[in-house]
Every structure is written in structure tokens, then in C-alpha cells.
Amino acid sequence: MTVTLAAISMQIVVLLLTRNYVYYLFLSIGATVIQNFVISVKTDKLYPCLREKDIRPIPKETLGEIRRNVHALLIHRIGSVAVFNTDNLLISKFVGVATAGLYSNYMLIRRFLNILISALFDAITPVLGNMAATETEKRNQTVFYQLNFFSAWLFGWMSICLFCLYDPFIDIWLGRGYLLSGPAVLLIVVNFYVTNMRTPVLNTKSVLGLFWDDRYKAILEAVFNLVISVILARRWGIEGIVAGTLISTLAIPFWFEPWILYRRGLHMRVREYFIRYLRYLSVTVIVGTATWLLCRMTNGDIGGFLLKALICGTVPNIGYLLVYRRTEELRLLKHVIGRMAKFLFTSPL
């Protein structure tokens, strides 16, 4: 985690000072090499048995299970890349390269947030894996609810911040000529929320080894996304392409992934997941609307942007705190944050 954050900080500084993308790539490669070296040293230290020469062969049943899961993971990965890396190509084809450039500016900010999110949840995964192997099924269910509540708060707040600060930031950074339309920005933010709200489900599925049952889901999603995005692009341009990605997510992984998790992993009725999801979403919409209305009262200069940032940093969190103050979920959140902080600051990554 330390190496990752240091590399990201250095990459930002290098881009601001030199505007040279080659240096940025060199830093990325160097950070990856350092991470792999630290992981190797730490692994050898924690698990010296890995360096032993007298190793018994893996049983055929276990080896077959590993191969099956690796095959499923490969299919998931191919589908995921196809879904999340076609929008720019479609925008360039159906709308224009200039609009694709504007869209890339918004995606640059979103990708930076996704890097931080990935680092955060990668630190949580070892905790989930250990609990899945040692705790009872009831305890795993409780932990998933805690993680889902934390994710709803975090991604709800981040989505509100993006919606209120996206355009003001890009206006200050590049100018008003680089702004997308309001509906396009809203769809980008909704996509961000829906996609990241899948994270607790995907992480829990991963630690429970539930890769095989939905192995073709990602490929089906990619094909559906391409077809619906092309159809909508001809009618609504960039808004149609972004909406196509959102529709494909809602049509397939949004319900299928939690259904697999609840049926095969947690052994619960999936209806509970969607009830909680709708409750979290409703609170986010209400709190987000109040935040947006307050932000509209500020100016468009740098001072106004800072005031917007202050509003986004305080109002949504106060709103969440007021709504959830008496819930069991909030009481248990401190425990989750404590465990996460421990792994964040002790992880060699």
C-alpha cells in the first residue's frame, strides 16, 4: 500500500512538472518491480515452507479445481476488459475523437479514484479470506453486511462529490469548452456508483472461491453492452453509449452476482440484499440532492470550488450519520474500519 500511494503521488508530480507520459510509465514499471520484490521478500519470510525442495505433488482433485478456477477467472477478466474499455472506441466512432477526448478527462479522474478504491479493498481481502476459512457462516454473513454498508456510505459519498465537483474542477483545470453535457456527467456518476457497489459482492465471491458458476456472465455482458451501446449511440451519441454500459450492468451482473453469492456462498435469500441496496440508494439520492442544491448557491471561481468541496465533504457525511445513527450497521462500522486500518498501514503493498 505504501509503495502504491508513493508511486501515484510521484506520477502526479511528474505529470504536472514535466507533462511527459514516458516518465509516468517508467514510474509505473518501477513501482510494479518494487512491489513484486517486497511481496517476494515478505512471502519468503512469512512462509519459509515455500522454499523447501522436498515438495509433495498436489492431489489431482485439488489441481483440477485450481485449473477450473483459473479458467473461470480468465473468462471473467476478458469480459471485464471488453466491457470497460470499449466506450472510448465507440465514442470515437459514433460521436467523434474530440468528444472522446472530453470523455477521457472525466475518466482520468474516475480511474484515479478506482486505483485508490482497489488499494483499499485489496487490503480488506486478506481479512475476508481469513474469516471465510475460520469463522462460521453466520459470522461471514454479518461481515458481508458490514462491508456492504461501508461500501454504500463510501461510494455514495464519492458519487455525490463527483457529481457536484466534476464540472467545476474541469472548468478550472481546462476550461468550459472541455465540459460534457449534464446528462452525460450524471450517467458517468451513476455508472461509477453501480459499478463500485458490486465490489463487496465480488470480493466476497472471490474469497469464497465462487468463480465457476458465473464464468460466462462477463462475456455475455460484454456482448450485450456492445450491442445496446451501438444502438443507443446512433440515437443519443455519448449519452447513449454511457447509458448502454449502465443498462448492460443492470441487466446482467447487477442481479446475477449477488444471486450466486447468496445462493452458493452465504446461503441466504437474495431479496435481503436488494432491499438494503434500495435503502442505501434512496438515502444517497436524498443526501446528494441536498448537497447539489447547496453547491449551486456557490460561485464558479476557485473560491467557489473550494466551498463546494467543503460542502461535499461535510453535508453528505452528516446526512448519512443522521440517518444511520441508530442502526446496528453503524455501530459495527467502527470495528470494520479498525480492521481495515490495521491492514492498510501494515500491508507491504
N, C-alpha and C positions, 0 to 999 in steps of 0.2 A: 504493500500500500504506500509506503514511504517513497519508494522508487517511482511508482506510478504518478503520484502527486508532484514530485520534484520534476519529472520529465515533462508533465503537462505545463507546469509553471515556466520551465525553461523554453519550451516550444512557443508559448505565448510571447515571452520576452524576445526571442529570436525573430519571430514573425513581425513584431512591432518595430524592432530596431533595424532589421536587415531586409525584410519583405522577400526573403529568399526561401522558396519552398524546399530546395535541396537540403539546406541546413536543418529544416524541420524534419525531413525524412531521416537524416543522419542521427538526429537526436532520438527519433523513434526506434531506429535499429539499435542504437547503443543502449537505450533503456531496456529493450527486449533481451539483449545479451546479458545485461547486469541482472535482470530479473531471473533469467534461467540459471545463471551462476549461483545466485543467492538461494534459489529453490533447491538446486542440486546439493549445495553445502548443508543447508538446513535439513534436507531429507536424509542425507548420509549420517548426520548427527543424531537425528531422532530415531531413525530406523537402520541401525548398523547391519541388521539381518539382510538388507538388500545387497550388500557387498559380499555375502558369503558365496563360495564357489560350489558347495555341495547343496544343490537345489533339487528338490523333488519335482517331477513333471506335474503340470496342472491336470487334474482329472478331466476326462473328455467331456463330461456333462458341464463342468464349470467353463471350460474353454468354449464349448458350443454356445453357452449363454452369453459369454463375453462377445463372441463374434456376432451373434444375433443383435445385441445391443449396439455394437459399433456400426453395424449395417443400418440399423434404425436411426442412429444419430447422424450418420452421413446423409440419409434422406432428409431428415429434419433440417440439416444445415443447408443443403442445396435449395430446398424450398424456401427457407428463410431469406437467403441471399436473393433469390428470384423475386420475392415479394417486396423487399425493402430497397431494392436497387434498380427498379425499372421506372420509377416515377420521373426521374430526370430525363431518361431516354424518351419517354412518352411525351413529356412537356416539350422537349426539343423538336420532336417530330410533328406534333399536332398544334402547338402554340407558337413555338419559336425559341431560338437559342437565347435571345435576350431575356425572355421570361424565365427560362431555365436558370439563368444566372441569378435573377432575383430570388428564385426559389432556393437556390443553393446557399444564399446568405442566411436565410431563415433556418435551413437545415444545418448550417455550420454551428449555430448556437445550440440547436437541439442535439447534435452529435456530441458537443462538449458536455451537455448535461447527461447524456446517455453514458458517457465514459465514467462520470462520477457515480452514476447510479449502478453501473456494472461493478465498479470497485467496491461500492458499499455492500451490495448483495453478494458479491463473491466472498466477502468476509463473513457473511452470515451463513453461507452454505456449509462450512465445517460444523457449525453448531447444529444445524438441521440434520446433517448426516449422522452425527454422534447420537442425537436424540432418537432418530429413526431406528438406530441399531440397539439402543439400550433402554428406551422408555416404552411405556405402554401405549396402546393405540389411543386411549383416551387423552393421554398427555400430548401425543402428536397432534390430535385434533385441536386441542387448546392452543398449542403453539402456532398452528396454522392460522387460527382465528386472530391471534395477536399480530402475526406478521401481516395478515391481510388488512387489519385495522391500521397498522403503522403505514402500510403502503398507500391506503386510501387517503390518509392525512397528508403524507409526503407528496404524492403525485397530484392530489387535489390542490395543494398549496402551490406546487411548481407550475401547474397548468394555469392557475389564476395569475401568477406572476408573468408567465409567458404571454397570456392574452392581453394583459394590461401594459406590458413593457416592451413587447416585440417591436411594434411600430415606432414608439418614441426612441428606443435605442438605435434602431436602424436609421431613423431620421437624423439623429445626432451624428451617428457614425458615417453614413454615406450620403444622406440627403433624401428629400421626399420623393425624388424620382426613382428610388430603389424600393419603394413600398409596394406590396401586393394588395389586392382588394381585401376588404373586410371579411367577406365570406371565405376567401381562401385562407386567411390567417386563422379564422375560427375553426375551419376544418383541420388545419395543421395542428392546432392545440388539442382538439378533440381526439385526433389520431394519436397524439403523444400520450394523452391520458389513458385511452383504451388499450394501447399497446403496452404501456408500462404497468397497468393494472393486472396484466397477465403474469407479471414477474413472480409474485408469491406462488401462484399455481405452478408455473414452470419450474421454479426452484424446488418446490416440494415434490413434484413429479420426478425430478432428476435424482434427488437423494433417495427416493423410494424405488428407483430403477424402472419407472414406468415409461419406457421408450417405444416398445414394440406395438402396442395396440393402436396408436395414432400415427404410425410411421408414414402413412401416405397422406395424412392430413395437410402437411405443409405443401406437398406437390399440388394437391387439389386446390388449395388456397391460392397458390401462385398462378395456376391456370385461370381460375375464376377471377382473380384480381386483374390479370392481363385483359381478359375478355371484357369485363364490365368497365374497366378504365378506358379502353379504346372506344367503347360505345358511348360512354358519357363524355369523353374528350371531344368528340365530334359536335356535341351539342353545347357543352358548357366550358370547354377549354380546361384551364388549370384546375378550376374548382371541380370539374367532373373527374379529373384524374385523381385528385386527392380524395374525393368522395368515393371513388372506386376502391381505393385501398381500405378506407374505413368500412365500406359495405362488405368487402371480402373478409375482413377481420371479424365483423359481427356475424356474418353468415356461417362461418366455419369454426375457427379456433376459439372464439369468444365463449361458446357454449360447450364445444366438444372437449376442450382441455379440462375444464373443471368437472365435467361429467366423468371422464376417465379417472381423474384424481379421486373423486368422491366414491366412485364405484369400486375401483381396484385398490386404492391406497388407504383412504380414510374410512371407507365402508359406512358412508352416511348418505342421506338424501341430498341431492344437489340443489334442491329448492332453497335450502337454507343459505347457500352461497349467493344465489341471485337476489334473495330478499335483502341480505346485508349489502350487496352491491348497489341495489337501487336506493337503499337508505343513505349510504355514503355519497352516492352521486347526487342525490337531492340536496343534501347539506352543502356539497361543494358548489352546486349551481346557485343556491340562495346566497351563500357567503361570497361567491365570486361576483354575483350581480351587485351586491352592496359595495364590494371593493372597486368594481369597474365604475360605478356611479360616482364614488368619491374621487377616483383618479381623473374623471372627466372634468372635475372642477379646478384642476391644476393647469398651469401654463405649459407651453410646449418647449420651453428653453431647458438648459441644463439644470437650473434650479427646480423647475417643474418636474423633470425626470427624477431627480433625487427625492423629491417629495412623493412622487408616485411609488418609487422603490420603498420608501419608508411605510407608506400605506399598505403596500403589498406584503411587507414583512411583518406587519403587526395585525392588521384587521382580520385577515383570514384565520390566523392562528388564535386570535381572541375569540372569533366566531366558533371555531372548532372546539375550543376549550369550554365555552359556554354550553354548547350543545351536548358535548360528551362528558361533562364534568362529573356526572353521577353514574357513569357506566362502568361496568366491570372491565371493559376493554381498556379504558384509560388508566385504571388502577394497575393493570398488568403491563401497560406500556413501559413503565419505568424499568421493570425487570428486563424487558426485551432490549431497551436502549443500553442498559448496563452491560448485557452480554455482548451486544454489537460493538460497543466502545472498546471492550476488552480485546476483541479480536481485531478491530481496526488498528489499534495502536501497538499490538504485539505481532501482527502479521508481517512477514518479511517482504511482502509484495508492495 
